[in-house]
Amino acid sequence: MRAVIAEDSVLLRVGLIKVLEMGGFQVAAEAGDAEGLLAAVAEHRPELALIDVRMPPGFTDEGVRAAMEIRRRWPGTPVVLLSQYVEERYAADLLSANTSGVGYLLKQRVADVADFVAAVRRVADGGTALDPQVVAQLLLRRDSDPLARLTPREREVLGLMAEGRSNAGIAQALVVSESAVAKHINNIFAKLDLPVVDADHRRVLAVLRFLGASRA
């Protein structure tokens, strides 16, 4: 599985290459800015783009804009944004368009190689990976919206769904049965007034509702 990395810090970029290679990825190209990233994606058409949120020349949101451009020009390309700090609006910007094959992780997650590689691979396989600290901040903003109807346990389940966890992964994290998780998820769907469609689509709608409330 080929990957492209965009990170202006040479030291971190080298570390990311090592971690991805340990996880079975082939790093096809590396870049230090958004322009180089777009050129690399155009040339290699990777199965994953790992992108720093802040890159030259302005060190603001160049990585976010590049990620959205990649999704526009090469739809379906999995992208993972890396950030030094929790900036949930960037996660919402990217994920509000499409939750398939997207992720937002803090750079400190790289230190836990196994978890980081698992999250990145989940995105490469078409799933979602949202950093737990971003999820925690989003949960703090829930006071006057339909999400306030959820019980504390249902909020935990929705937060883990937003991280991209499967029902089995949620059950393992909360030390409960998968049937209990399924019951919580059905309650979440009902309380958020989500339309009766296929389960995967309702799951995406729930996560979008979760993320969208943070933009209000």
N, C-alpha and C positions, 0 to 999 in steps of 0.2 A: 504494500500500500504506500503510494508516493505522497509525500508531504512537502509543503513550502512553508518556511519560517520567516516572519518579518519582525525583527527586534533590533533596535538601534544599539543596545548594549552588547558589545562583542562577547563579553564574558558570559552573560546570560544566554546569548544565542548559541554559543558552543555547548553550554550545559543542556539546553533544550534539544540540540541535535543528538547528544549522547543519550538523553532520556528516551527520545522517540526511537532511536535505533535499538535501544534495549527493549523497547516495546514492540519491535518487529516492523517499524516503519522504515521506509527508505526516504531520506531527505533529498529531494531532487534539486532544491535551490534554497538559498537564503538571501535575505535583503535587509537593508538598514533603514529603508524609508518606504512610503506608500507607493511611490512611482516604481521603485524596483520590485516591489511586491506584485503590482499589477502586471508588469512585464514578465515576471517569473510565472505567474498563473497562466498568462496567455501562452507562454512557451510550453509549459509542462502539463497543464490541465491536471493538477493534483487531485487526489482523493481527500485531501485535508489541507486547509490553510490555517496556520497558527499565527495570530497577529497581535502585536502590542497595541494597546489603545492609543497611547501617546507616542508619536514619532516625529522626526524632523519634517518640516522646518519649524513648525509652531509648537509642537509638543502639547497639543490640545486633544482633538478628536480625530486626527488623521487616520488612525487605524480603524475606527468605527466607520468612517466614510468610505475607506477602501474596502472594508468587508461588505458594506451594502452595495458598492459598485461591483464587486465580484459576484454577489448574488444576482445582481441585475444582468450582468453580461454573460455569466456562466451559471445559469440557474441550477440549483441542486448541489453546488460545490459546498461541502461541509466547511464551516469556519468556526474557529474558537478564538475569542478575544481574551487577551491576558491584561490584567490591570494591577498596578501597585496598590491601589486603594479601592474601597467599595464605592462605585459610582453607578448606582442602580439605573439611572436614566439611560445610560449607554446600553445596558442589558435590555431594557424595555424597548429602546429604539430598534435594536436588531431583532429581538424575539417577537415583537408585535407584528412584524411582516410575515414571519413563517417560523414555526418552532421545530421544523424538521432539519436536522443536521446543523444545529447551531449551539454554541456554548459560550459562557462567560465565566472565567475563573480568575482568582487572585494568583499572583505570581508565587506567593508563598506555598501554594499547593504543589509546586514542582518538587519540593523537598520530600513529599510523600510519593515516591515514584510509582508505587503500585496503584494508588488511588488516582493519581494524575493520569497515568497511562489508561486506566480503565475509563475515566471520564472522557478523555480524548478519543478513545476507540469507540465509545458509545456515540459520540457525535459523528465520527467517520462512518458509522453504520446507519446513520440517519436519525439518531436520537437527539436528546437535549441534555446539556450539562450546565447547571447553574450553581455557582459557588454558594455553599451554605451561609456564608456571611451576608451575601446579597439577599438571600431568602430571608434571613433574620431581620434585616433592615426593612424589607418590604412588609413583613408581618407587623412591624411597629407602626406602620402607617394606616392600619385597618381600624378605624373608629366609627365611621358613618357611612358604610356601604354594605351591600349584601354579604360581603365576607364576614361582617360582624355577627351574622347569624350562626356562624360555625362554632362548634365547641372547640376547646383547646386541642383535643386530640385530632379533630378534623382539620384544624389549622396545621398541625404537625404533618398530617398525611398530605395535605395540599402543598406544603412547603417541600416535602420530599418528592412529590410529583413534579414540582417546578425544577428540582435538581436533575430530573430525568430518570429517577428510580423506577424500576418495574414494581409490580405488586409484590413479587417475591423479595425484592430489595427493600421495599418499605417494611414488609413483615419482619425481615431480619433486623433492620435498624431499630424498630420499635418493640421487638421481641413479642410479637403477636402472630396469630395465624393468618394465612392468606385470605381465608374467608372473612376474618374480622376486617382486614384491609378493604376487601371488596365491599363490605357493608358500609364502611366509612366513606368510600368513594361514591357509592350510590347516594348516600345522604348529602354529600357535597354537591353532586349534580342537581339534586332536588332543591336544596337550599339556595343554589345560585340560579335557579329557574332556567337551566340549560335545556334546549330543545331535545326531544327524543330522537337521536340519530345513532349511528354506530358508536361503540364504546370508545374507540381510538379518537374519533373526532370530538366527542364530549370531553375527553381528557385534555385535548389541545385547547378547547374552549375554556375549560376551567383554569388552565395555566395562563391563558391570555387574559382572563378576567383578573386573575391574581396580579399579573404584571401591569395591566392597564390601570388598576386602581392607584398604582404608585406614581402615575403620570398626572393625576388630577391635582 
